[in-house]
Amino acid sequence: MKGKKYTTVSIPMPLCEKVKEHIKDTGFTSVSDYVTYILRELMSNSETNNSGDFTKEEEEKIKLRLRSLGYLD
């Protein structure tokens, strides 16, 4: 990867171990590769839907979760 620069990001060991288990038998060769993929997906999604508005489905899921936590009646 000539010309690309990288940085180190620390994550808790228990999370790292979960990711290692999750990526077994996949095309990902390292936790770093998987985390990079996930971050790219998240950034791509936020760039395409930067309106900040929730869909009706997302809004209903949030309301259900808030009810289950006791924040809504």
N, CA, C and O atoms as a printed pandas DataFrame, in Angstrom:
     atom_number atom_name residue_name chain_id  residue_number  x_coord  y_coord  z_coord
0              1         N          MET        A               1    0.840   -1.183    0.000
1              2        CA          MET        A               1    0.000    0.000    0.000
2              3         C          MET        A               1    0.883    1.244    0.000
3              4         O          MET        A               1    0.928    1.992    0.976
4              5         N          LYS        A               2    1.535    1.435   -1.036
5              6        CA          LYS        A               2    2.481    2.528   -1.177
6              7         C          LYS        A               2    1.759    3.863   -1.099
7              8         O          LYS        A               2    0.737    4.070   -1.754
8              9         N          GLY        A               3    2.297    4.755   -0.300
9             10        CA          GLY        A               3    1.754    6.101   -0.210
10            11         C          GLY        A               3    0.649    6.277    0.816
11            12         O          GLY        A               3    0.290    7.410    1.137
12            13         N          LYS        A               4    0.099    5.187    1.341
13            14        CA          LYS        A               4   -0.956    5.301    2.348
14            15         C          LYS        A               4   -0.332    5.348    3.723
15            16         O          LYS        A               4    0.645    4.655    4.010
16            17         N          LYS        A               5   -0.914    6.176    4.563
17            18        CA          LYS        A               5   -0.459    6.272    5.943
18            19         C          LYS        A               5   -1.530    5.685    6.848
19            20         O          LYS        A               5   -2.722    5.775    6.550
20            21         N          TYR        A               6   -1.113    5.097    7.931
21            22        CA          TYR        A               6   -2.020    4.451    8.868
22            23         C          TYR        A               6   -1.801    4.990   10.271
23            24         O          TYR        A               6   -0.764    5.580   10.577
24            25         N          THR        A               7   -2.786    4.776   11.103
25            26        CA          THR        A               7   -2.716    5.138   12.499
26            27         C          THR        A               7   -3.143    3.938   13.327
27            28         O          THR        A               7   -3.672    2.965   12.789
28            29         N          THR        A               8   -2.921    4.002   14.604
29            30        CA          THR        A               8   -3.326    2.925   15.499
30            31         C          THR        A               8   -4.506    3.396   16.327
31            32         O          THR        A               8   -4.495    4.489   16.894
32            33         N          VAL        A               9   -5.528    2.548   16.386
33            34        CA          VAL        A               9   -6.702    2.820   17.209
34            35         C          VAL        A               9   -6.804    1.694   18.220
35            36         O          VAL        A               9   -6.751    0.520   17.852
36            37         N          SER        A              10   -6.949    2.039   19.480
37            38        CA          SER        A              10   -7.046    1.028   20.533
38            39         C          SER        A              10   -8.498    0.715   20.827
39            40         O          SER        A              10   -9.337    1.612   20.914
40            41         N          ILE        A              11   -8.787   -0.575   20.979
41            42        CA          ILE        A              11  -10.117   -1.004   21.406
42            43         C          ILE        A              11   -9.928   -1.941   22.592
43            44         O          ILE        A              11   -8.872   -2.557   22.731
44            45         N          PRO        A              12  -10.936   -2.055   23.443
45            46        CA          PRO        A              12  -10.805   -2.952   24.599
46            47         C          PRO        A              12  -10.565   -4.396   24.158
47            48         O          PRO        A              12  -11.116   -4.840   23.151
48            49         N          MET        A              13   -9.750   -5.119   24.904
49            50        CA          MET        A              13   -9.422   -6.502   24.565
50            51         C          MET        A              13  -10.653   -7.397   24.452
51            52         O          MET        A              13  -10.720   -8.212   23.532
52            53         N          PRO        A              14  -11.644   -7.275   25.364
53            54        CA          PRO        A              14  -12.830   -8.135   25.206
54            55         C          PRO        A              14  -13.532   -7.908   23.860
55            56         O          PRO        A              14  -14.016   -8.860   23.248
56            57         N          LEU        A              15  -13.588   -6.662   23.401
57            58        CA          LEU        A              15  -14.190   -6.370   22.107
58            59         C          LEU        A              15  -13.342   -6.951   20.987
59            60         O          LEU        A              15  -13.875   -7.503   20.024
60            61         N          CYS        A              16  -12.055   -6.830   21.104
61            62        CA          CYS        A              16  -11.138   -7.385   20.095
62            63         C          CYS        A              16  -11.336   -8.891   19.979
63            64         O          CYS        A              16  -11.372   -9.431   18.873
64            65         N          GLU        A              17  -11.462   -9.563   21.105
65            66        CA          GLU        A              17  -11.664  -11.011   21.093
66            67         C          GLU        A              17  -12.995  -11.379   20.442
67            68         O          GLU        A              17  -13.077  -12.366   19.711
68            69         N          LYS        A              18  -14.033  -10.593   20.705
69            70        CA          LYS        A              18  -15.336  -10.839   20.080
70            71         C          LYS        A              18  -15.244  -10.667   18.557
71            72         O          LYS        A              18  -15.810  -11.451   17.796
72            73         N          VAL        A              19  -14.527   -9.638   18.138
73            74        CA          VAL        A              19  -14.359   -9.408   16.700
74            75         C          VAL        A              19  -13.592  -10.567   16.069
75            76         O          VAL        A              19  -13.954  -11.031   14.988
76            77         N          LYS        A              20  -12.540  -11.036   16.732
77            78        CA          LYS        A              20  -11.775  -12.165   16.212
78            79         C          LYS        A              20  -12.679  -13.377   16.003
79            80         O          LYS        A              20  -12.596  -14.050   14.975
80            81         N          GLU        A              21  -13.539  -13.652   16.977
81            82        CA          GLU        A              21  -14.479  -14.770   16.854
82            83         C          GLU        A              21  -15.452  -14.530   15.708
83            84         O          GLU        A              21  -15.760  -15.441   14.940
84            85         N          HIS        A              22  -15.929  -13.298   15.600
85            86        CA          HIS        A              22  -16.921  -12.935   14.591
86            87         C          HIS        A              22  -16.384  -13.087   13.161
87            88         O          HIS        A              22  -17.131  -13.444   12.249
88            89         N          ILE        A              23  -15.101  -12.817   12.974
89            90        CA          ILE        A              23  -14.551  -12.833   11.610
90            91         C          ILE        A              23  -13.949  -14.179   11.207
91            92         O          ILE        A              23  -13.440  -14.323   10.096
92            93         N          LYS        A              24  -14.005  -15.159   12.103
93            94        CA          LYS        A              24  -13.508  -16.487   11.725
94            95         C          LYS        A              24  -14.272  -16.980   10.510
95            96         O          LYS        A              24  -15.481  -16.777   10.395
96            97         N          ASP        A              25  -13.565  -17.620    9.619
97            98        CA          ASP        A              25  -14.156  -18.190    8.403
98            99         C          ASP        A              25  -14.792  -17.143    7.491
99           100         O          ASP        A              25  -15.728  -17.442    6.749
100          101         N          THR        A              26  -14.281  -15.925    7.552
101          102        CA          THR        A              26  -14.719  -14.876    6.624
102          103         C          THR        A              26  -13.518  -14.459    5.800
103          104         O          THR        A              26  -12.435  -15.025    5.955
104          105         N          GLY        A              27  -13.687  -13.502    4.948
105          106        CA          GLY        A              27  -12.580  -13.016    4.134
106          107         C          GLY        A              27  -11.684  -12.030    4.855
107          108         O          GLY        A              27  -10.677  -11.587    4.304
108          109         N          PHE        A              28  -12.041  -11.680    6.090
109          110        CA          PHE        A              28  -11.232  -10.718    6.832
110          111         C          PHE        A              28  -10.047  -11.425    7.455
111          112         O          PHE        A              28  -10.192  -12.464    8.098
112          113         N          THR        A              29   -8.871  -10.848    7.255
113          114        CA          THR        A              29   -7.652  -11.488    7.749
114          115         C          THR        A              29   -7.179  -10.920    9.079
115          116         O          THR        A              29   -6.265  -11.463    9.700
116          117         N          SER        A              30   -7.805   -9.819    9.521
117          118        CA          SER        A              30   -7.398   -9.234   10.802
118          119         C          SER        A              30   -8.532   -8.385   11.361
119          120         O          SER        A              30   -9.456   -7.994   10.649
120          121         N          VAL        A              31   -8.432   -8.115   12.648
121          122        CA          VAL        A              31   -9.394   -7.227   13.300
122          123         C          VAL        A              31   -9.324   -5.857   12.647
123          124         O          VAL        A              31  -10.353   -5.218   12.430
124          125         N          SER        A              32   -8.141   -5.411   12.337
125          126        CA          SER        A              32   -7.958   -4.103   11.708
126          127         C          SER        A              32   -8.695   -4.014   10.371
127          128         O          SER        A              32   -9.346   -3.009   10.086
128          129         N          ASP        A              33   -8.593   -5.066    9.549
129          130        CA          ASP        A              33   -9.309   -5.076    8.267
130          131         C          ASP        A              33  -10.816   -4.957    8.471
131          132         O          ASP        A              33  -11.493   -4.208    7.766
132          133         N          TYR        A              34  -11.331   -5.704    9.441
133          134        CA          TYR        A              34  -12.768   -5.696    9.708
134          135         C          TYR        A              34  -13.227   -4.340   10.224
135          136         O          TYR        A              34  -14.242   -3.809    9.774
136          137         N          VAL        A              35  -12.482   -3.783   11.164
137          138        CA          VAL        A              35  -12.840   -2.481   11.731
138          139         C          VAL        A              35  -12.790   -1.408   10.650
139          140         O          VAL        A              35  -13.651   -0.529   10.615
140          141         N          THR        A              36  -11.810   -1.466    9.782
141          142        CA          THR        A              36  -11.722   -0.513    8.671
142          143         C          THR        A              36  -12.946   -0.634    7.774
143          144         O          THR        A              36  -13.527    0.374    7.371
144          145         N          TYR        A              37  -13.340   -1.871    7.462
145          146        CA          TYR        A              37  -14.533   -2.105    6.637
146          147         C          TYR        A              37  -15.778   -1.504    7.297
147          148         O          TYR        A              37  -16.550   -0.800    6.646
148          149         N          ILE        A              38  -15.967   -1.781    8.581
149          150        CA          ILE        A              38  -17.145   -1.289    9.304
150          151         C          ILE        A              38  -17.149    0.237    9.328
151          152         O          ILE        A              38  -18.193    0.847    9.095
152          153         N          LEU        A              39  -16.031    0.854    9.599
153          154        CA          LEU        A              39  -15.961    2.319    9.635
154          155         C          LEU        A              39  -16.248    2.921    8.269
155          156         O          LEU        A              39  -16.925    3.945    8.175
156          157         N          ARG        A              40  -15.747    2.302    7.217
157          158        CA          ARG        A              40  -16.047    2.801    5.866
158          159         C          ARG        A              40  -17.538    2.715    5.579
159          160         O          ARG        A              40  -18.112    3.641    5.007
160          161         N          GLU        A              41  -18.171    1.612    5.970
161          162        CA          GLU        A              41  -19.617    1.447    5.791
162          163         C          GLU        A              41  -20.385    2.524    6.548
163          164         O          GLU        A              41  -21.299    3.142    6.002
164          165         N          LEU        A              42  -20.014    2.745    7.799
165          166        CA          LEU        A              42  -20.691    3.760    8.606
166          167         C          LEU        A              42  -20.529    5.155    8.017
167          168         O          LEU        A              42  -21.480    5.935    7.973
168          169         N          MET        A              43  -19.327    5.458    7.570
169          170        CA          MET        A              43  -19.075    6.780    6.993
170          171         C          MET        A              43  -19.847    6.946    5.694
171          172         O          MET        A              43  -20.391    8.017    5.423
172          173         N          SER        A              44  -19.896    5.896    4.896
173          174        CA          SER        A              44  -20.630    5.942    3.638
174          175         C          SER        A              44  -22.115    6.160    3.898
175          176         O          SER        A              44  -22.755    6.971    3.228
176          177         N          ASN        A              45  -22.660    5.439    4.867
177          178        CA          ASN        A              45  -24.074    5.596    5.208
178          179         C          ASN        A              45  -24.379    6.988    5.731
179          180         O          ASN        A              45  -25.422    7.559    5.411
180          181         N          SER        A              46  -23.479    7.538    6.532
181          182        CA          SER        A              46  -23.737    8.869    7.085
182          183         C          SER        A              46  -23.633    9.942    6.005
183          184         O          SER        A              46  -24.304   10.971    6.084
184          185         N          GLU        A              47  -22.796    9.705    5.001
185          186        CA          GLU        A              47  -22.669   10.674    3.914
186          187         C          GLU        A              47  -23.888   10.653    2.999
187          188         O          GLU        A              47  -24.282   11.688    2.461
188          189         N          THR        A              48  -24.487    9.473    2.821
189          190        CA          THR        A              48  -25.654    9.387    1.946
190          191         C          THR        A              48  -26.942    9.768    2.665
191          192         O          THR        A              48  -27.919   10.156    2.023
192          193         N          ASN        A              49  -26.952    9.660    3.989
193          194        CA          ASN        A              49  -28.149   10.016    4.756
194          195         C          ASN        A              49  -27.764   11.002    5.847
195          196         O          ASN        A              49  -27.898   10.712    7.036
196          197         N          ASN        A              50  -27.293   12.151    5.439
197          198        CA          ASN        A              50  -26.844   13.141    6.415
198          199         C          ASN        A              50  -27.947   14.108    6.816
199          200         O          ASN        A              50  -27.682   15.131    7.447
200          201         N          SER        A              51  -29.183   13.787    6.452
201          202        CA          SER        A              51  -30.288   14.674    6.795
202          203         C          SER        A              51  -30.568   14.661    8.283
203          204         O          SER        A              51  -31.131   15.618    8.814
204          205         N          GLY        A              52  -30.179   13.579    8.975
205          206        CA          GLY        A              52  -30.429   13.480   10.398
206          207         C          GLY        A              52  -31.838   13.007   10.704
207          208         O          GLY        A              52  -32.172   12.788   11.869
208          209         N          ASP        A              53  -32.667   12.845    9.690
209          210        CA          ASP        A              53  -34.029   12.389    9.889
210          211         C          ASP        A              53  -34.060   10.873    9.988
211          212         O          ASP        A              53  -33.315   10.172    9.304
212          213         N          PHE        A              54  -34.950   10.375   10.865
213          214        CA          PHE        A              54  -35.146    8.943   10.988
214          215         C          PHE        A              54  -36.282    8.503   10.090
215          216         O          PHE        A              54  -37.233    9.251    9.863
216          217         N          THR        A              55  -36.182    7.290    9.582
217          218        CA          THR        A              55  -37.312    6.724    8.853
218          219         C          THR        A              55  -38.385    6.386    9.881
219          220         O          THR        A              55  -38.103    6.339   11.078
220          221         N          LYS        A              56  -39.602    6.154    9.429
221          222        CA          LYS        A              56  -40.695    5.788   10.339
222          223         C          LYS        A              56  -40.327    4.513   11.098
223          224         O          LYS        A              56  -40.584    4.403   12.296
224          225         N          GLU        A              57  -39.726    3.554   10.395
225          226        CA          GLU        A              57  -39.331    2.296   11.022
226          227         C          GLU        A              57  -38.288    2.529   12.120
227          228         O          GLU        A              57  -38.388    1.961   13.207
228          229         N          GLU        A              58  -37.295    3.361   11.831
229          230        CA          GLU        A              58  -36.269    3.667   12.825
230          231         C          GLU        A              58  -36.883    4.377   14.022
231          232         O          GLU        A              58  -36.537    4.092   15.168
232          233         N          GLU        A              59  -37.785    5.295   13.752
233          234        CA          GLU        A              59  -38.442    6.035   14.822
234          235         C          GLU        A              59  -39.236    5.096   15.727
235          236         O          GLU        A              59  -39.196    5.237   16.949
236          237         N          GLU        A              60  -39.954    4.143   15.141
237          238        CA          GLU        A              60  -40.734    3.183   15.931
238          239         C          GLU        A              60  -39.827    2.297   16.780
239          240         O          GLU        A              60  -40.145    2.007   17.934
240          241         N          LYS        A              61  -38.703    1.868   16.216
241          242        CA          LYS        A              61  -37.751    1.051   16.970
242          243         C          LYS        A              61  -37.197    1.838   18.165
243          244         O          LYS        A              61  -37.042    1.297   19.260
244          245         N          ILE        A              62  -36.910    3.095   17.940
245          246        CA          ILE        A              62  -36.387    3.940   19.018
246          247         C          ILE        A              62  -37.446    4.110   20.105
247          248         O          ILE        A              62  -37.139    4.007   21.292
248          249         N          LYS        A              63  -38.670    4.366   19.710
249          250        CA          LYS        A              63  -39.755    4.527   20.692
250          251         C          LYS        A              63  -39.949    3.251   21.503
251          252         O          LYS        A              63  -40.111    3.306   22.722
252          253         N          LEU        A              64  -39.935    2.100   20.828
253          254        CA          LEU        A              64  -40.081    0.827   21.547
254          255         C          LEU        A              64  -38.962    0.634   22.559
255          256         O          LEU        A              64  -39.194    0.210   23.691
256          257         N          ARG        A              65  -37.759    0.949   22.138
257          258        CA          ARG        A              65  -36.609    0.803   23.046
258          259         C          ARG        A              65  -36.731    1.757   24.236
259          260         O          ARG        A              65  -36.464    1.365   25.373
260          261         N          LEU        A              66  -37.129    2.996   23.985
261          262        CA          LEU        A              66  -37.285    3.960   25.071
262          263         C          LEU        A              66  -38.395    3.535   26.026
263          264         O          LEU        A              66  -38.271    3.724   27.236
264          265         N          ARG        A              67  -39.475    2.967   25.503
265          266        CA          ARG        A              67  -40.555    2.438   26.358
266          267         C          ARG        A              67  -40.035    1.296   27.239
267          268         O          ARG        A              67  -40.309    1.243   28.438
268          269         N          SER        A              68  -39.283    0.391   26.617
269          270        CA          SER        A              68  -38.777   -0.750   27.380
270          271         C          SER        A              68  -37.792   -0.314   28.472
271          272         O          SER        A              68  -37.619   -1.011   29.472
272          273         N          LEU        A              69  -37.160    0.823   28.275
273          274        CA          LEU        A              69  -36.234    1.354   29.279
274          275         C          LEU        A              69  -36.939    2.243   30.299
275          276         O          LEU        A              69  -36.325    2.705   31.260
276          277         N          GLY        A              70  -38.241    2.482   30.082
277          278        CA          GLY        A              70  -39.015    3.276   31.036
278          279         C          GLY        A              70  -39.006    4.776   30.798
279          280         O          GLY        A              70  -39.457    5.541   31.649
280          281         N          TYR        A              71  -38.501    5.201   29.655
281          282        CA          TYR        A              71  -38.444    6.634   29.368
282          283         C          TYR        A              71  -39.741    7.157   28.755
283          284         O          TYR        A              71  -40.012    8.356   28.821
284          285         N          LEU        A              72  -40.543    6.280   28.162
285          286        CA          LEU        A              72  -41.814    6.674   27.573
286          287         C          LEU        A              72  -42.918    5.817   28.167
287          288         O          LEU        A              72  -42.702    4.664   28.539
288          289         N          ASP        A              73  -44.122    6.413   28.249
289          290        CA          ASP        A              73  -45.279    5.649   28.740
290          291         C          ASP        A              73  -46.005    4.986   27.620
291          292         O          ASP        A              73  -47.003    4.302   27.849
